[in-house]
């Protein structure tokens, strides 16, 4: 047993390697569903004063689903940044096929390497905070978002609602992603840390993946404090958001909260 009471041991750099083709398979119900993406972009458009000509940074944007949907709605200034080379390549291919003018950057969200005050809006969607063991990492990501925003610009973050997840905690779950492929998850929680062991099994190929990952859970008041500490004003946290149209165990993607803040 680890010192924090968790049996599942997680490599602190797990987030550097897990976001690949298998991830798009295991999490397809949430991240490859176009209806869900449209609902999430609807929320972005409802909460932020976005205009088609605005420069928008999709920070930790993964395989580009939100940027692609924004482009489909006529937005012309999208930049997508992610650490995963595989997801960047996947997004680039889809944007090229659709003819969308998205700028792609592979970098760490804590140090984007982009010019200060370049964007009207920064989005951190799909529960992309809480991955790193160092609790200061999320504050660094929010500080970088603040640096990249123009004065008066807006940040929107979409994260798991820690309080709701704890209330509905399910230590074991499985679901079938394709015929003959099953994803099994065992979860352990201690305080605000959730550790998960995930096994992906194929009837034909056997074990596809056996990995462990972790997330730091936040509650609404903590997210509000993080945004304020990063220099944002007009902070508001909207809880009880779920883009899923049906009940089920969607892991971190079930009950979410959306925080917004403005750079003065």
Secondary structure by P-SEA (a helix, b strand, c coil): ccccccccccccccccccccaaaaaaaccccccaaaaaaaaaaaaacccccccbbbbbccccccaaaaaaaaacccbbbbbbccaaaaaaaaaaaaaaccbbbbbbcccccccccccccccccccccccccccccaaaaaaaaaaaaaccccbbbbbbbcaaaaaaaaccccccccccccbbbbbbbbbcccbbbbbbbbbbccccccccccbbbbbbcaaaaaaaaaaaccccbbbbcccccccccccccccccbbbbbbbcc
